[in-house]
Amino acid sequence: MKKLILILGDQLDLDSAALKDINPETDEILMVESANEAQHVWSHKARIVLFLSAMRHFAEYLKSQGFSLAYIQHSPQSIVEELKSKIIKEKFTHLICVEPGEWRLKQLIEALSEELQVVLDMRQDSHFYCTHSEFKEWVADKKELRLEYFYRLMRKNHGILVDQDGNPEGGQWNFDRDNRKPFPKKGPGLIPPPELFEPDAITKTLIAEVEERYPDHPGSLAHFQWPVTRQQALQALEGFVEHRLATFGIYEDAMWTDTPFGWHSLLSSSLNLKLLNPREVINAVVAAWKKEDLEMATVEGFIRQILGWREFVRGMYYLDMPQMALDNFYNHQNRLPAWYWTGDTKMKCMQEAIGQTLEYGYAHHIQRLMVTGNFALLAEILPKEVCDWYLAVYIDAIEWVELPNTAGMALFASGGRFTSKPYIASGAYIKRMSNYCGSCQYKPDIRFGEDACPMTNLYWNFLIQHRTQFEASPRTRLMTANLSRISEADQQAITIHAKGLLGDLNSL
C-alpha cells in the first residue's frame, strides 16, 4: 500500500480531511502549480499570485512539520497530468484527496483513478458546516429551494444566534432591511483600514514571476497586500472584528468612489483558500456581539452570509452540476463587452466597479450583483462569458461559490431554481446607493435618448420584454405595475433605444 495525498490550491487547511490519518514516514503529499489552472480562465494577476503564494507558504509549513512533500512549480501540464505521471512513475496504489471545489477537476480525478486502477479516497470537505447528504436531505421533495428556510435550519442545528428554545436572538431571523443604507451625502467619513500585508520574499518572487509569465493577463499587482498565510488570515479576522464589524451591517450595500473596501471584512479569500475556518469566524463575531453589545442587525447580517448563503450555494453547486454551468433561462447570446476587461466605458458605475476589480481583484457583493451583474443580465450577455469573467477577475473566486452566485443569482440563468426573482435595477438604485452617478455623462432618471442611462434604459426594456413573467409573481408584480405610468409611445422609444444599445455594447 503506497498512498499519495493530493492537496489543491484552495485546500490549505491544516485540519484537512486529506491529512487526517497521514503517516509522515510512508505517505507523500503532492502539490502542483499548474499553468493550466491560471489559464483555464484569463485570470487576474492578483488571483494567480494569491493562490501560488498561499500554496508556497503552506508547503513551507508542511515541510517544517516533517511531511514528505513533492511540490511542482510552474508546470506546463495540468494537475491531473502531473498526478498521472507521479502515480505511474512511483507506483502509488492509493490516492487520497478532499473533494475539489470544481466539478471539472472532480470528474477528471475520478476518471484518472479508474484509468490507472488506483484506490481513490475522495473525502468530503470538513471545512463546511453542511455535508452534501445533509443538504440533499433538506432539499428532499421541496418545490422551492430558498435560502431563508435553510439558514434558519442551520442556525438551529448549530446553536448560533438562538436561545435555549431554538428561537432567534433579537426576536427575528432576518434583519436584512436594517442593512441597506447608503453612505451619508457627504460620504463615508473615516473608515478604519482593513488589515493588509506587505509582500514577503516568497510573495515578491511570485509577483515578479507572474509579471513575466502572464504579462497579458488582466489586473494590477501594485496593491497586492492580501493574507497568504494562516497567521495573516487570523490577524485579518481579528482586525475586522475589533475595528470594522460594528459598522459593517448598516453600510454593507453602500458604494462610494475611492472607497474600495468600505466596512467589509475582506475575509472571503482566506475562507475560500481554507486559511480560515468558518466556525472560528462565526465564533469570533458571536463573542464580539456578546462582549461589545453590537447591533443584532450587523451580527446577523454577517453570519447569514457565511452560515447561510455560503453554505447554501455550495449545496446547490454540487446538487445541480453540471447543468448549472449550461443554464441560460433567457437564452441570452450577446458577447461580453471588451471593456469588462479594461474598465474603459463611459458608464461611471461600471468604471468604478471594474476599475476597482482590476486594481485589487476585489469588489463587494453589491458591486458584483447590482452593478456588473445587473448590467450583464439587462444587456442579455451569454451567461458562460459572464461566469468566466467573474471566475477570472476576483481573487476569492472558486467555481463552487462563483458559479451559483453569478449564474443562479446575478443572471437568473437557472430560472429561479434557488432565487425568487431576477435581481435587476435601474440607474436610480445606483444613484441611491452610491455617488457614481454625479460625475457620469448619463442621467439615471432618463429612459431613452442621448443622455439616457444605459442601466435605466435596459432595465425598462427588460421589464417590457418579460412583463408576463414579472406580473406572475407577487415579488416582482410592482415592478411591472410601474410600466402603466409610462405611455405606449415612450415604451416604444425605450425598446428602440435598447435595440441600438444591445447591438453595440462595446460603444457604451
C-alpha positions as CSV (number, residue, x, y, z in Angstrom):
1,M,0.0,0.0,0.0
2,K,1.5,3.3,-1.2
3,K,-0.5,6.4,-0.6
4,L,-0.3,9.7,-2.4
5,I,-2.2,12.7,-0.9
6,L,-3.2,15.5,-3.3
7,I,-3.6,19.0,-1.8
8,L,-5.2,21.6,-4.1
9,G,-4.5,25.3,-4.1
10,D,-7.8,26.1,-2.3
11,Q,-7.4,23.3,0.3
12,L,-4.7,24.9,2.5
13,D,-6.2,23.6,5.7
14,L,-4.1,22.2,8.5
15,D,-7.2,20.2,9.6
16,S,-7.9,18.9,6.1
17,A,-9.7,15.6,5.9
18,A,-6.9,14.5,3.5
19,L,-4.3,14.8,6.3
20,K,-6.4,13.2,9.0
21,D,-4.6,9.9,9.2
22,I,-1.4,10.6,7.3
23,N,1.7,8.7,8.1
24,P,4.6,11.1,7.6
25,E,7.0,8.2,7.2
26,T,5.3,6.4,4.4
27,D,2.8,8.7,2.7
28,E,3.7,11.5,0.3
29,I,1.9,14.8,-0.4
30,L,1.7,16.3,-3.8
31,M,1.0,20.0,-4.6
32,V,1.1,21.3,-8.2
33,E,1.3,24.8,-9.6
34,S,-0.3,24.3,-13.0
35,A,-0.2,27.0,-15.7
36,N,-3.3,25.3,-17.0
37,E,-5.3,26.4,-13.9
38,A,-4.1,30.0,-14.3
39,Q,-5.2,30.0,-18.0
40,H,-8.4,28.0,-17.7
41,V,-10.0,31.4,-17.5
42,W,-8.0,34.6,-18.2
43,S,-7.1,35.0,-14.5
44,H,-6.3,38.3,-12.8
45,K,-2.6,38.6,-12.0
46,A,-3.5,39.1,-8.3
47,R,-5.6,35.9,-8.3
48,I,-2.7,33.9,-9.6
49,V,-0.3,35.4,-7.1
50,L,-2.7,34.8,-4.2
51,F,-3.1,31.2,-4.9
52,L,0.5,30.4,-5.6
53,S,1.9,32.4,-2.7
54,A,-0.6,30.8,-0.3
55,M,0.4,27.4,-1.7
56,R,4.1,28.0,-1.3
57,H,3.7,29.2,2.2
58,F,1.6,26.2,3.1
59,A,4.2,23.9,1.5
60,E,6.9,25.5,3.7
61,Y,4.8,24.7,6.7
62,L,4.3,21.1,5.7
63,K,8.0,20.7,5.2
64,S,8.7,22.2,8.6
65,Q,6.4,19.6,10.2
66,G,8.3,16.7,8.6
67,F,5.9,15.7,5.9
68,S,7.2,14.2,2.7
69,L,6.1,16.7,0.0
70,A,6.5,16.8,-3.7
71,Y,5.9,20.4,-4.8
72,I,5.9,21.1,-8.6
73,Q,6.3,24.8,-9.6
74,H,5.0,26.3,-12.8
75,S,4.2,23.1,-14.5
76,P,3.0,23.4,-18.2
77,Q,0.9,20.3,-17.6
78,S,-2.5,20.2,-15.9
79,I,-2.9,19.0,-12.3
80,V,-4.3,15.7,-13.5
81,E,-1.4,15.1,-16.0
82,E,1.1,15.7,-13.2
83,L,-0.9,13.4,-10.9
84,K,-0.9,10.7,-13.5
85,S,2.8,10.9,-14.1
86,K,3.5,10.7,-10.4
87,I,1.3,7.7,-9.8
88,I,2.7,5.7,-12.7
89,K,6.3,6.6,-12.1
90,E,6.3,5.8,-8.4
91,K,3.6,3.1,-8.4
92,F,1.2,4.6,-5.9
93,T,-1.7,2.3,-5.1
94,H,-3.9,4.8,-3.2
95,L,-4.9,8.4,-4.0
96,I,-6.3,10.5,-1.2
97,C,-7.8,13.9,-1.6
98,V,-10.5,16.3,-0.5
99,E,-13.3,16.8,-3.0
100,P,-12.3,19.6,-5.4
101,G,-14.3,22.8,-5.4
102,E,-14.7,22.5,-9.2
103,W,-16.8,19.9,-10.9
104,R,-14.5,19.6,-13.9
105,L,-11.5,18.7,-11.7
106,K,-13.5,16.3,-9.6
107,Q,-14.6,14.4,-12.7
108,L,-11.0,14.3,-14.1
109,I,-9.6,12.9,-10.9
110,E,-12.3,10.2,-10.7
111,A,-11.7,9.2,-14.3
112,L,-7.9,9.0,-13.7
113,S,-8.2,6.7,-10.7
114,E,-10.4,4.4,-12.8
115,E,-8.0,4.5,-15.7
116,L,-5.0,3.7,-13.5
117,Q,-6.9,1.4,-11.2
118,V,-5.7,3.1,-8.1
119,V,-7.9,3.2,-5.0
120,L,-9.4,6.7,-4.7
121,D,-10.4,8.0,-1.3
122,M,-12.1,11.4,-2.1
123,R,-13.1,12.8,1.2
124,Q,-15.8,15.4,1.9
125,D,-14.6,18.8,2.9
126,S,-14.9,19.1,6.7
127,H,-14.3,22.8,6.4
128,F,-18.1,23.4,5.9
129,Y,-21.0,23.1,8.3
130,C,-23.3,21.2,5.9
131,T,-22.4,18.0,4.2
132,H,-23.8,17.0,0.8
133,S,-26.0,14.3,2.3
134,E,-27.4,16.8,4.8
135,F,-28.2,19.3,2.0
136,K,-29.8,16.6,-0.1
137,E,-31.9,15.6,2.8
138,W,-33.0,19.2,3.4
139,V,-33.9,19.6,-0.4
140,A,-35.9,16.3,-0.4
141,D,-39.1,17.0,-2.4
142,K,-39.2,20.8,-1.8
143,K,-40.9,22.7,-4.6
144,E,-38.9,25.8,-3.8
145,L,-35.4,26.0,-2.6
146,R,-34.9,29.2,-0.7
147,L,-32.0,30.4,1.5
148,E,-34.2,31.7,4.3
149,Y,-35.5,28.3,5.4
150,F,-32.1,26.6,5.0
151,Y,-30.5,29.4,7.0
152,R,-33.0,29.0,9.9
153,L,-32.3,25.3,10.0
154,M,-28.5,25.9,10.1
155,R,-29.0,28.4,13.0
156,K,-31.0,25.8,15.0
157,N,-28.8,22.8,14.1
158,H,-25.6,24.6,15.2
159,G,-27.0,26.7,18.0
160,I,-25.9,30.0,16.5
161,L,-27.8,33.2,17.5
162,V,-30.7,31.2,19.0
163,D,-31.9,30.9,22.6
164,Q,-32.4,27.7,24.6
165,D,-35.8,27.1,23.0
166,G,-34.4,27.5,19.5
167,N,-35.9,30.9,18.9
168,P,-33.9,33.6,17.1
169,E,-31.9,36.1,19.2
170,G,-33.3,39.6,18.8
171,G,-36.8,38.3,18.1
172,Q,-36.5,37.7,14.3
173,W,-34.4,35.6,12.0
174,N,-33.5,38.2,9.4
175,F,-32.5,41.8,9.8
176,D,-31.7,42.5,6.2
177,R,-33.9,45.5,5.9
178,D,-31.8,47.3,8.5
179,N,-28.6,46.8,6.5
180,R,-29.3,48.6,3.2
181,K,-28.4,52.2,3.9
182,P,-26.3,54.3,1.6
183,F,-23.4,56.4,3.0
184,P,-24.3,59.9,4.1
185,K,-24.4,62.6,1.4
186,K,-21.0,63.9,2.5
187,G,-19.5,60.4,2.1
188,P,-18.5,57.5,4.3
189,G,-16.2,59.5,6.5
190,L,-13.2,57.9,8.2
191,I,-13.2,54.1,7.9
192,P,-10.6,52.1,9.8
193,P,-8.4,50.4,7.1
194,P,-8.5,46.6,6.8
195,E,-5.5,44.5,7.8
196,L,-3.2,44.5,4.8
197,F,0.1,42.7,4.5
198,E,3.3,43.8,2.8
199,P,4.6,41.0,0.5
200,D,7.3,38.9,2.0
201,A,10.2,37.3,0.0
202,I,8.0,34.4,-1.3
203,T,5.3,36.8,-2.5
204,K,7.7,39.3,-4.0
205,T,9.3,36.5,-6.0
206,L,5.9,35.4,-7.3
207,I,4.9,38.9,-8.2
208,A,7.9,39.1,-10.4
209,E,7.3,35.6,-11.9
210,V,3.7,36.3,-12.7
211,E,4.5,39.6,-14.3
212,E,7.0,37.8,-16.5
213,R,4.9,34.7,-17.3
214,Y,1.5,36.3,-17.6
215,P,2.2,39.8,-18.9
216,D,-1.0,40.0,-20.9
217,H,-3.3,38.8,-18.1
218,P,-5.7,41.5,-16.7
219,G,-5.3,43.3,-13.4
220,S,-2.6,45.1,-11.4
221,L,-0.2,43.8,-8.7
222,A,0.7,47.3,-7.5
223,H,-1.5,46.9,-4.4
224,F,-1.1,43.2,-3.6
225,Q,-1.4,43.0,0.2
226,W,-3.7,40.0,0.7
227,P,-3.2,37.5,3.5
228,V,-1.4,34.4,2.2
229,T,-0.7,32.5,5.5
230,R,-2.8,31.1,8.3
231,Q,-1.2,33.7,10.7
232,Q,-2.1,36.6,8.4
233,A,-5.6,35.3,8.0
234,L,-6.1,35.2,11.7
235,Q,-4.8,38.7,12.0
236,A,-7.2,39.9,9.3
237,L,-10.1,38.3,11.2
238,E,-9.0,39.9,14.5
239,G,-8.6,43.3,12.9
240,F,-12.1,43.2,11.3
241,V,-13.9,42.1,14.4
242,E,-12.1,44.7,16.5
243,H,-12.2,47.7,14.2
244,R,-14.8,47.3,11.4
245,L,-17.5,44.8,12.4
246,A,-19.6,47.3,14.5
247,T,-20.4,49.4,11.4
248,F,-20.3,46.7,8.8
249,G,-24.0,45.9,8.7
250,I,-25.6,49.3,8.2
251,Y,-23.4,50.2,5.2
252,E,-22.8,46.8,3.7
253,D,-24.6,47.7,0.5
254,A,-23.2,51.2,0.1
255,M,-20.8,52.2,-2.7
256,W,-18.5,55.3,-3.0
257,T,-15.7,56.4,-5.3
258,D,-12.2,55.8,-3.9
259,T,-13.6,53.5,-1.2
260,P,-12.8,50.0,-2.5
261,F,-13.3,48.2,0.8
262,G,-15.9,50.1,2.8
263,W,-16.6,48.3,6.1
264,H,-16.3,44.9,4.6
265,S,-14.3,42.1,6.2
266,L,-12.2,41.0,3.2
267,L,-12.1,37.5,4.7
268,S,-13.6,35.7,1.7
269,S,-10.3,34.8,0.1
270,S,-8.9,33.4,3.3
271,L,-12.1,31.4,3.9
272,N,-12.1,30.0,0.3
273,L,-8.4,29.1,0.4
274,K,-9.2,27.4,3.8
275,L,-6.7,29.6,5.7
276,L,-9.7,30.4,7.9
277,N,-12.4,28.0,9.1
278,P,-16.0,29.5,9.0
279,R,-16.5,28.2,12.6
280,E,-13.8,30.4,14.0
281,V,-15.0,33.4,12.0
282,I,-18.6,33.0,13.3
283,N,-17.4,32.3,16.9
284,A,-15.3,35.4,16.9
285,V,-18.2,37.5,15.7
286,V,-20.6,36.0,18.2
287,A,-18.1,36.6,21.0
288,A,-17.7,40.2,20.0
289,W,-21.5,40.6,19.9
290,K,-21.8,39.4,23.5
291,K,-18.8,41.4,24.7
292,E,-19.5,44.7,22.9
293,D,-23.3,44.5,22.8
294,L,-23.2,45.0,19.0
295,E,-26.3,45.7,16.9
296,M,-28.0,42.4,16.1
297,A,-28.6,43.6,12.5
298,T,-24.9,43.8,11.9
299,V,-24.0,40.5,13.6
300,E,-26.9,38.6,12.0
301,G,-26.3,40.1,8.6
302,F,-22.6,39.0,8.6
303,I,-23.3,35.5,9.9
304,R,-26.1,35.0,7.4
305,Q,-23.6,35.4,4.6
306,I,-21.3,32.7,6.0
307,L,-23.6,30.2,7.7
308,G,-26.5,30.8,5.3
309,W,-25.6,31.9,1.8
310,R,-22.1,30.4,1.6
311,E,-23.2,27.0,2.7
312,F,-26.4,27.2,0.6
313,V,-24.7,28.0,-2.7
314,R,-22.1,25.2,-2.1
315,G,-25.0,22.8,-1.6
316,M,-26.7,24.0,-4.8
317,Y,-23.5,23.8,-6.8
318,Y,-22.9,20.1,-6.1
319,L,-26.6,19.3,-6.4
320,D,-27.1,20.9,-9.8
321,M,-23.8,20.5,-11.6
322,P,-23.0,20.1,-14.5
323,Q,-26.4,21.5,-15.6
324,M,-25.8,24.7,-13.7
325,A,-23.0,25.7,-15.9
326,L,-25.2,25.2,-19.0
327,D,-28.3,27.0,-17.8
328,N,-29.5,30.0,-19.9
329,F,-33.1,30.7,-18.9
330,Y,-33.5,33.8,-21.1
331,N,-31.4,32.4,-23.9
332,H,-29.1,35.4,-23.8
333,Q,-26.4,35.4,-26.5
334,N,-24.6,38.7,-26.5
335,R,-20.8,38.7,-26.2
336,L,-19.2,40.2,-23.1
337,P,-18.1,43.8,-23.9
338,A,-14.4,44.2,-24.2
339,W,-14.4,46.9,-21.6
340,Y,-15.3,44.4,-18.9
341,W,-11.5,43.6,-19.1
342,T,-10.4,47.3,-19.1
343,G,-13.0,49.4,-17.4
344,D,-12.9,51.7,-20.4
345,T,-16.5,52.6,-20.6
346,K,-18.5,55.9,-20.3
347,M,-20.7,54.4,-17.6
348,K,-19.3,55.7,-14.3
349,C,-20.7,52.9,-12.1
350,M,-19.1,50.3,-14.4
351,Q,-15.9,52.3,-14.5
352,E,-15.7,52.3,-10.7
353,A,-16.7,48.6,-10.1
354,I,-14.5,47.2,-12.9
355,G,-11.6,49.6,-12.3
356,Q,-11.6,48.6,-8.6
357,T,-11.7,45.0,-9.6
358,L,-8.8,45.3,-11.9
359,E,-6.8,47.2,-9.3
360,Y,-7.4,45.0,-6.3
361,G,-9.1,41.8,-7.6
362,Y,-11.9,42.7,-5.3
363,A,-15.4,44.3,-5.3
364,H,-18.0,43.8,-2.7
365,H,-21.3,41.9,-3.2
366,I,-23.5,44.8,-4.3
367,Q,-20.9,46.0,-6.8
368,R,-20.8,42.4,-8.2
369,L,-24.6,41.7,-8.1
370,M,-26.2,45.1,-8.7
371,V,-23.6,46.8,-10.9
372,T,-21.6,44.4,-13.1
373,G,-24.0,41.5,-12.7
374,N,-27.1,43.7,-13.1
375,F,-25.8,45.2,-16.3
376,A,-24.8,41.8,-17.7
377,L,-28.4,40.5,-17.2
378,L,-30.0,43.6,-18.7
379,A,-27.6,43.6,-21.6
380,E,-28.5,40.0,-22.5
381,I,-24.9,38.7,-22.2
382,L,-24.3,35.0,-22.6
383,P,-24.1,33.6,-19.0
384,K,-21.0,31.5,-19.6
385,E,-19.0,34.5,-20.7
386,V,-20.1,36.4,-17.6
387,C,-19.3,33.5,-15.3
388,D,-15.9,33.0,-16.8
389,W,-15.2,36.7,-16.2
390,Y,-16.2,36.6,-12.5
391,L,-14.1,33.4,-12.1
392,A,-11.1,35.2,-13.7
393,V,-11.1,38.6,-12.0
394,Y,-11.9,38.0,-8.4
395,I,-9.2,36.7,-6.0
396,D,-11.8,34.8,-3.9
397,A,-13.4,33.1,-6.9
398,I,-13.6,29.3,-6.9
399,E,-16.2,27.7,-9.1
400,W,-18.3,26.2,-6.3
401,V,-19.0,29.7,-4.9
402,E,-18.7,31.8,-8.1
403,L,-20.9,29.9,-10.4
404,P,-24.1,29.8,-8.3
405,N,-23.7,33.4,-7.3
406,T,-23.2,34.6,-10.9
407,A,-25.4,32.2,-13.0
408,G,-28.0,31.5,-10.4
409,M,-28.3,34.8,-8.6
410,A,-26.9,37.7,-10.7
411,L,-28.0,36.3,-14.1
412,F,-31.1,34.3,-13.2
413,A,-29.8,31.7,-15.7
414,S,-31.3,28.9,-13.6
415,G,-34.7,30.4,-14.0
416,G,-35.4,30.8,-10.3
417,R,-34.2,27.4,-9.2
418,F,-33.0,28.9,-5.9
419,T,-33.7,32.6,-6.2
420,S,-37.2,34.1,-6.1
421,K,-36.7,36.8,-8.7
422,P,-34.2,38.4,-11.2
423,Y,-32.1,40.9,-9.3
424,I,-32.4,43.9,-11.7
425,A,-32.4,47.6,-11.0
426,S,-32.3,50.9,-13.0
427,G,-29.8,53.7,-12.6
428,A,-32.0,55.1,-9.8
429,Y,-30.8,52.3,-7.5
430,I,-27.1,53.0,-8.3
431,K,-27.7,56.7,-7.6
432,R,-29.4,56.0,-4.3
433,M,-26.6,53.6,-3.1
434,S,-23.5,55.5,-4.4
435,N,-22.1,58.7,-5.6
436,Y,-21.2,57.3,-9.0
437,C,-24.0,59.0,-11.0
438,G,-23.0,62.5,-10.0
439,S,-19.9,62.5,-12.4
440,C,-21.4,60.4,-15.1
441,Q,-22.4,61.7,-18.6
442,Y,-25.5,59.6,-18.5
443,K,-28.6,60.6,-16.4
444,P,-30.1,57.8,-14.3
445,D,-33.6,59.3,-14.5
446,I,-33.7,59.4,-18.3
447,R,-35.1,56.3,-20.0
448,F,-34.2,56.9,-23.6
449,G,-32.3,59.3,-25.8
450,E,-28.8,60.6,-26.0
451,D,-28.5,61.3,-22.2
452,A,-30.3,58.2,-21.1
453,C,-28.5,55.9,-18.6
454,P,-27.9,52.5,-20.3
455,M,-28.7,50.8,-17.0
456,T,-32.1,52.6,-16.8
457,N,-33.0,52.1,-20.4
458,L,-32.1,48.4,-20.4
459,Y,-34.0,47.9,-17.1
460,W,-37.2,49.2,-18.5
461,N,-36.7,47.3,-21.8
462,F,-36.2,44.1,-19.7
463,L,-39.5,44.7,-17.9
464,I,-41.3,45.3,-21.2
465,Q,-39.8,42.2,-22.8
466,H,-40.6,40.0,-19.7
467,R,-43.7,41.6,-18.5
468,T,-45.7,38.4,-18.3
469,Q,-43.1,36.7,-16.1
470,F,-42.8,39.6,-13.7
471,E,-46.6,40.0,-13.4
472,A,-47.0,36.4,-12.4
473,S,-45.0,36.8,-9.2
474,P,-46.1,38.9,-6.2
475,R,-42.4,39.7,-5.6
476,T,-42.0,41.4,-9.0
477,R,-45.5,42.5,-9.8
478,L,-45.0,46.0,-8.5
479,M,-42.1,46.5,-10.9
480,T,-44.2,45.9,-14.0
481,A,-47.0,47.9,-12.4
482,N,-44.8,51.0,-12.9
483,L,-44.9,50.4,-16.6
484,S,-48.6,51.6,-16.6
485,R,-47.2,55.0,-15.8
486,I,-45.2,55.1,-19.0
487,S,-47.0,55.9,-22.2
488,E,-47.1,53.4,-25.1
489,A,-45.1,55.9,-27.2
490,D,-42.4,56.1,-24.5
491,Q,-42.3,52.4,-24.1
492,Q,-41.8,52.0,-27.8
493,A,-39.0,54.6,-27.7
494,I,-37.4,52.7,-24.8
495,T,-37.4,49.5,-26.9
496,I,-36.0,51.2,-29.9
497,H,-33.2,52.8,-27.9
498,A,-32.4,49.5,-26.2
499,K,-32.1,47.7,-29.5
500,G,-29.4,50.1,-30.5
501,L,-27.5,49.6,-27.2
502,L,-27.8,45.8,-27.3
503,G,-26.5,45.8,-30.9
504,D,-23.3,47.8,-29.9
505,L,-22.5,47.2,-26.3
506,N,-18.8,47.9,-26.8
507,S,-19.6,51.5,-27.6
508,L,-21.0,52.3,-24.2
